[in-house]
């Protein structure tokens, strides 16, 4: 029996008889020739069936194949520059594992479908070439980010999903029953990262986070994934440089390894090319406000940058831009103040080009015990829930800094997606909890 071969490896088996296991992607007929296209998750291959070269039952079996029927196909690998991937399969036999009925066809066809229909059928839409390409790039982004930290002697320390209190703000928490108590789905692993940094020096966590914002913008998800490093004895400049190097590393990896997927998405790699090199442009918040006001924004000093402001600002640069030193009032309670201007926080947001918004947010953490207590009280947070966090300032307090990088926004930018919902396999949004 022929060996089972992945479609992506067919080039190594030219002239050999092989078996491919997958699904019917498409079928075209031209007289006494059939041209089925098969996919197996690693790629596409065009099959060729010549009526005079196969038994009549094989020809008719292929001819009757319906879209997304699961199959086992046998044939000989032939080079053909016109075929997808440069190779085709001279089919000699086919077995339908499960035939999709003619009277109940696969619901996603080449015709135009509305986005709600496609999202309702997300479990099937993932099979399309576009979504397959996005999944491949998502895999590469995550692998690259983890390789980046692993190669730099960071220790992965997983943070909990259930937390006793807020990290970012109480209005964006999902409350859940926790036996006889209440718990919340995590907004960030950062607070736990700070404890880990005191143990291992350089740490990161990677996992899902949840925000209960009632937002319907193209940049927002209710459930998304973040990779969050924390570095002991690091300052703002250290963490800005780390963020730049991480993003440049991820972009370089995608450009090097996923050119085919970018081509499928019709994403111009020239748009990403400048982002392989650091440093990235930087602005202090004061100057960012001036630039935005000169471009017609109504932002006033002291306000946070909205989505439209981030888009306006990003249009000025071909690379991600780092904006530092926001007013403390618009940042989280744990951000350290600038010693020279205490009304400002030692923080940084990295904004992606082309209006894809903030992809990194972070800064220096507040190490002063008394000031941290004051901030907790000012934000009306339950002190009892933060006693363990205050212990980090009681026992060997140390300067430290970190950030969170939103995986889906990075993927959305790299892929050039209109909406972040396509950057995650099964998006959860304000009005989307299925499939």
Phi, psi and omega in degrees: 000138181299151178288145174282128184232137173290144181301323182295342182256010183299332181298339180274001186231030181302133180084353182265154172272127185225170174239134177243135179242124182182225186222158176279119181270321182196164178212126178237141181240137178219090180064242182265017178238140173241140180234078175283145173248128181248150174228151179225014182094341177254348181167185178243146173220137176274130173265152176234127179236114179263124186304320183283350186258353182228157174303149183305321182293329177292316179301313182291327179295316178293318182300330183270359182297136178254159182303132178071011168298133178278137189218159163242127186237136175244144179180180181253135182281127178233141175284136177203112184298336182279344184277153175302127180080358176084004179221149176230170183242115174283101190287132176244342180197153179212140176236124176277116179284313173213113183275126175289124185298145179296324183275358175221067189289164175305128189288337182262112184246174179296347179290168181286131176240146176289157184296324180294320176299314181294322179290325176295332179252033183303325181297336177260326181300331180302340182282346182291158183297323180295310181292326176298319179295319179295318178299321178296318179290322176301313178303316183292321179299313181294315179299317181296317181297318180290320177299320181304310182285321180298321181287347180251023174065029171279148177254126177285123176230114185286137178263154182287155174275319175276129179230156181274348184202175183284152172252314184264315182181145187289342184280351183242030182261143168262115179271136179227151174290135179229086186055244180263019184225184175245145175223174181226146174286137188298142172265340184188151175267008191299314183300321178288329175300324180297321176295319180294324180297327178290341180267320188239355177089298178235120185225163169209154172234158180215121181182182180282148174227163190225134178229125183269031176292134177272065184248141180240022182283166182288354182256356190249139170231153176280324177237125179213177185245138179230145169249127191228107174271153174219134188232122177292140177063024177263150175248187183298316180297321179300316186283329174297315181295319179298317179296318177301312183295323178298310183295318178299320180296316180297314180298315180299319180296316180294315179297325182284325190246347187233038180296323180296318179295319177297323177295318177301322180278357183057037179267121181288113181296339179298334178291332183264338186308314181299336186280000175285342186246139173254162005278166173263158177297151180227149177220144167276156183307318181306313182288327178298318178297318179297317179298316182295318178297324179291340180261009174099001179289148178268010181300141175245153180302133181108343179267154177282156177285127175273177181301319179294323178294317179298322178294314179302316183292319183293337179293346181277348189223142177278350179242167170303145180244137179261123177251123185242168172060055172287160172299139182302330185295341181256007180244168185294160187297337186270003181283134179285143177280155174286122182302328182277334178219087187300342178286350179254152177259147174278078188225168179211139168241135174254123182255128181286153176294169172062026173076025181270001170082191183290127177248341177222138173221132181186197180158195180272137183270147182289117183260348182282120185300308185298318181292324179295318176301316180299318180295319178299317179292317180299326180271006177055042178266147182290111186301323183302325181287345183249011179299321179296325180289323177292333176302329180295338177264341178279326188240088176079046178304145184209149175293141179200160183210160179190183179203170172239135176247121179282115185298316185295322179292324176296316178297316179302318179292309183299321180279346183071038183279145178287327183223141184293345183299335180279352185272357179231141186304312183230088187292144172243120182227183185307316181242031182220108177236001180230159358286000000 
